[in-house]
Amino acid sequence: MLQMSISGQSPEIQAFVSYLKEQALFDVQQQEMVQEAVDSTDTEIIKLDVTTNLLKPTVRKMVIVKLTTVQGKEFDIALLDSMSFKSGDLTIVRGKNYDIFAG
């Protein structure tokens, strides 16, 4: 959990907190007023407890694409986040491949 202290003018704080609540990666658990503004020029301070799933690993689907050359040789390519579609007689495949030994 993250704890944030935010200070500023009330309308700016309200706009920021509203924006933060709309974000899918953040969940505002608790909001506490530390110092309330007396008028529109005073500084207001609030404290927020926020949870996030930014640091949680996501499971990504890996697909093995098997390719065959004209000579009949076969080889495999592992792709993350792959997509494929047909365009006429062609099948187009796209995805991400990481070679940790490339350099």
Rosetta silent file (secondary structure, phi, psi, omega in degrees, C-alpha in Angstrom):
SEQUENCE: MLQMSISGQSPEIQAFVSYLKEQALFDVQQQEMVQEAVDSTDTEIIKLDVTTNLLKPTVRKMVIVKLTTVQGKEFDIALLDSMSFKSGDLTIVRGKNYDIFAG
SCORE:     score description
SCORE:     0.000 S_00000001
   1 L     0.000  142.637  176.454    0.000    0.000    0.000 S_00000001
   2 E  -103.415  144.746  173.082    1.143    3.519   -0.768 S_00000001
   3 E  -118.363  128.837 -178.261    0.512    6.513    1.473 S_00000001
   4 E  -121.794  138.081  169.269    0.368    9.931   -0.143 S_00000001
   5 E  -111.756  126.489 -176.591    0.195   13.385    1.405 S_00000001
   6 E  -122.769  130.240  177.063   -1.125   15.986   -0.999 S_00000001
   7 E  -126.062  147.199  179.937   -1.163   19.721   -0.379 S_00000001
   8 E   160.338 -169.122  177.559   -2.576   22.475   -2.518 S_00000001
   9 L   -78.545  145.725 -172.471   -5.727   24.388   -3.203 S_00000001
  10 H   -51.290  -47.100 -179.167   -8.949   22.462   -2.707 S_00000001
  11 H   -62.632  -37.488  178.940  -10.146   22.395   -6.363 S_00000001
  12 H   -67.873  -41.004  178.455   -6.773   21.099   -7.578 S_00000001
  13 H   -64.035  -45.864 -179.731   -6.684   18.399   -4.902 S_00000001
  14 H   -61.077  -40.702  178.509  -10.240   17.318   -5.681 S_00000001
  15 H   -64.205  -42.868 -179.955   -9.433   17.127   -9.404 S_00000001
  16 H   -65.207  -45.687 -179.358   -6.291   15.069   -8.742 S_00000001
  17 H   -63.882  -40.512  177.258   -8.039   12.639   -6.367 S_00000001
  18 H   -61.631  -43.703  177.877  -10.915   12.209   -8.846 S_00000001
  19 H   -61.957  -44.098 -179.796   -8.411   11.477  -11.618 S_00000001
  20 H   -62.125  -39.721 -180.000   -6.551    8.987   -9.417 S_00000001
  21 H   -67.155  -25.703 -179.788   -9.794    7.169   -8.560 S_00000001
  22 H   -79.830  -16.604 -176.452  -10.581    6.767  -12.273 S_00000001
  23 L   -76.811  133.919 -176.794   -7.290    5.010  -13.006 S_00000001
  24 L   -68.299  -26.522 -175.706   -7.524    1.227  -13.301 S_00000001
  25 L   -84.280   -8.346 -176.843   -4.118    0.625  -11.708 S_00000001
  26 E  -125.293  144.795  176.620   -4.905    2.490   -8.476 S_00000001
  27 E  -132.088  112.608  179.729   -7.525    2.002   -5.778 S_00000001
  28 E   -77.639  112.800 -176.324   -7.955    4.774   -3.201 S_00000001
  29 E   -84.169  -42.631 -174.882   -8.673    2.929    0.060 S_00000001
  30 E  -148.645  144.064  178.427   -8.939    5.818    2.501 S_00000001
  31 E  -130.463  124.439 -176.549   -8.887    9.598    2.337 S_00000001
  32 E  -126.646  131.472  177.556   -8.197   11.668    5.455 S_00000001
  33 E   -80.166  121.804  178.128   -8.280   15.459    5.817 S_00000001
  34 E   -94.732  -45.720  178.673   -5.115   16.661    7.612 S_00000001
  35 E  -141.056  118.049 -178.162   -5.596   20.412    7.221 S_00000001
  36 L   -88.898  141.039  178.698   -8.799   21.894    5.848 S_00000001
  37 L   -74.682  135.795  178.586   -8.732   25.116    3.832 S_00000001
  38 L   -80.830  -43.288  175.525  -10.542   28.051    5.455 S_00000001
  39 L  -135.282 -176.485 -172.480  -11.008   29.937    2.185 S_00000001
  40 L   -68.662  -15.914  179.799  -10.178   29.407   -1.508 S_00000001
  41 L   -96.439   -9.603  179.909   -6.604   30.726   -1.168 S_00000001
  42 L   -75.411  155.913  176.204   -5.637   28.511    1.790 S_00000001
  43 L   -88.151  136.466  177.474   -3.655   25.342    1.410 S_00000001
  44 E  -111.630  144.637  177.978   -5.425   22.076    2.111 S_00000001
  45 E  -126.396  129.115  174.616   -3.597   18.870    3.032 S_00000001
  46 E  -127.011  158.415  177.936   -5.047   15.386    2.642 S_00000001
  47 E  -120.153  131.932  179.964   -3.619   11.926    3.218 S_00000001
  48 E  -119.856  140.107  167.306   -4.482    9.017    0.910 S_00000001
  49 E  -105.795  122.359 -173.419   -3.971    5.289    1.295 S_00000001
  50 E  -128.437  134.310  171.152   -3.706    3.795   -2.186 S_00000001
  51 E  -104.847  153.080 -178.786   -3.245    0.231   -3.378 S_00000001
  52 E  -142.192  151.495  173.337   -1.851   -0.545   -6.805 S_00000001
  53 L  -109.532   23.169  178.162   -1.348   -3.570   -9.005 S_00000001
  54 L   -62.278  -35.414 -173.672    1.561   -1.969  -10.869 S_00000001
  55 L   -94.929   -0.981  178.573    4.079   -4.324   -9.294 S_00000001
  56 L   -81.208  132.721  179.486    2.100   -7.538   -9.680 S_00000001
  57 L   -68.926  144.564  176.453    3.405   -9.706  -12.502 S_00000001
  58 L  -104.064  145.427  178.256    1.009  -10.356  -15.344 S_00000001
  59 L   -84.996  123.145 -179.753    0.726  -13.707  -17.047 S_00000001
  60 L  -112.626  136.920 -177.423    1.495  -13.343  -20.724 S_00000001
  61 L   -79.481  129.663  176.400    0.604  -16.002  -23.228 S_00000001
  62 E  -106.339  136.428  179.576    3.506  -17.460  -25.191 S_00000001
  63 E  -121.937  137.591  175.103    2.891  -19.055  -28.585 S_00000001
  64 E   -98.097  120.616  177.611    5.332  -21.241  -30.512 S_00000001
  65 E  -100.267  124.056  178.795    5.223  -20.546  -34.254 S_00000001
  66 E   -98.969  123.103 -179.922    6.550  -23.393  -36.407 S_00000001
  67 E  -114.640  143.905  178.400    8.002  -22.283  -39.737 S_00000001
  68 E  -123.504  128.185  179.154    9.059  -24.500  -42.627 S_00000001
  69 L   -79.575  171.258  177.844   11.505  -23.333  -45.297 S_00000001
  70 L   -61.598  -31.544  179.872   11.232  -24.192  -48.991 S_00000001
  71 L   -79.450   -4.377  177.833   13.968  -26.812  -48.415 S_00000001
  72 L    95.474    0.703  177.249   11.847  -28.485  -45.717 S_00000001
  73 L   -73.202  141.285  178.903   13.798  -27.295  -42.677 S_00000001
  74 E  -114.189  143.680  171.908   11.639  -26.517  -39.660 S_00000001
  75 E  -148.480  156.307 -176.059   12.310  -24.065  -36.869 S_00000001
  76 E  -111.866  145.205  173.819   10.337  -22.636  -33.976 S_00000001
  77 E  -128.720  125.662  176.917    9.985  -19.058  -32.788 S_00000001
  78 E   -87.623  127.114 -178.696    8.529  -18.276  -29.355 S_00000001
  79 E  -123.885  138.296  170.796    6.353  -15.156  -29.422 S_00000001
  80 E  -100.225  150.457  176.559    4.718  -13.154  -26.655 S_00000001
  81 E    52.527   46.012 -174.687    1.560  -11.135  -27.263 S_00000001
  82 E   -83.402  155.188  174.299    1.124  -12.730  -30.666 S_00000001
  83 E  -142.373  148.820  174.552   -1.593  -12.117  -33.211 S_00000001
  84 E  -141.086  150.071  176.199   -2.225  -13.713  -36.576 S_00000001
  85 E  -155.593  158.585 -179.436   -4.562  -13.002  -39.447 S_00000001
  86 E   -97.342  141.467  174.491   -5.059  -14.026  -43.066 S_00000001
  87 E  -135.819   94.992 -174.819   -4.613  -11.692  -45.989 S_00000001
  88 L    68.882 -124.841  178.724   -5.468  -13.520  -49.186 S_00000001
  89 L   -87.908   -4.097 -176.589   -3.217  -16.588  -49.382 S_00000001
  90 E   -96.394  146.716  168.850   -0.858  -15.242  -46.718 S_00000001
  91 E  -111.358  120.993 -178.052   -0.978  -15.744  -42.967 S_00000001
  92 E  -102.332  127.494 -178.826    0.559  -12.804  -41.145 S_00000001
  93 E  -121.608  133.581  175.950    1.902  -13.422  -37.641 S_00000001
  94 E  -133.419  152.123  178.353    3.170  -10.734  -35.294 S_00000001
  95 E   177.378 -174.337 -178.377    4.472  -10.855  -31.747 S_00000001
  96 E  -112.452  134.212  177.502    7.410  -10.111  -29.486 S_00000001
  97 L  -130.385  130.022 -178.690   10.523  -12.253  -29.292 S_00000001
  98 L  -115.042  123.470  176.917   13.353  -11.569  -26.871 S_00000001
  99 L  -108.227  104.746 -176.186   16.821  -12.978  -27.448 S_00000001
 100 L   -70.913  -13.629 -179.024   18.774  -12.532  -24.235 S_00000001
 101 L   -98.196   -5.155  179.462   21.985  -13.559  -25.988 S_00000001
 102 L   -69.362  145.792  179.336   21.736  -11.038  -28.835 S_00000001
 103 L  -172.635    0.000    0.000   24.184   -8.251  -28.586 S_00000001
